[in-house]
Amino acid sequence: MELLPEDILKVGISFLVGLLIGFEREYRSKSAGLRTMIMICMGSTMFTIFSFKIDSDTGRIAANIITGIGFIGAGIIFRENDRVVGITTAAIVWLTAAIGMGIGSGYYVLTFLCFLIASAALILLYPLQHWINSRSQIRHYRLNCIYKRKTLNNYEVLFKKNGLKILESKQRKEEKNISGHWILQGTQQNHERLTSKLLMDPEILEMEF
């Protein structure tokens, strides 16, 4: 198998692209960081190069790259505190593999354009995402109090007074205690104001937020 200078160039470009994408993930302390993105981009490039050299059916190896990346992406996504995390990083892994395949196929202009758009989405849209999250956050609250022959609906009144919308409500009475679980939506400022009031409530035995 003949080694062409262009093949070495492709590997070098994929290393650089994986380095840049991985740096952003590493900077944000994500699960798939610098080394992972480099390996994914270079691996996709190498498999694509080999598909042109050792197999007449180039699409067969390319399809297997997508399958393999799917397993890696699935391992990044997990549940944490009733929410799913890692979806963005898994999507970046998927896109990095596509960029690596584009480099290996020699579609430099299209691949570079895709890289620029993806980088802009990751970096420039990050402040916008934080602004949206500060304007509308969904948090889970769990309160445990001594049962005094009444429900915890007085806390629901408190939630509404602090500008929070109740998305889900559930209460449970045990032997001597009564507990409630709520999913609330509102601004970050309203959540913090509510939390400070709940922490000062002497009737709350346990609180999770």
Secondary structure, 3 states (H helix, E strand, C coil): CCCCHHHHHHHHHHHHHHHHHHHHHHHCCCCCCHHHHHHHHHHHHHHHHHHHHHCCCHHHHHHHHHHHHHHHHHHHCEEECCEEECHHHHHHHHHHHHHHHHHHHCCHHHHHHHHHHHHHHHHCCHHHHHHHHHHCEEEEEEEEEECCCCCCHHHHHHHHHCCCEEEEEEEEECCCEEEEEEEEEECHHHHHHHHHHHHCCCCEEEEEC
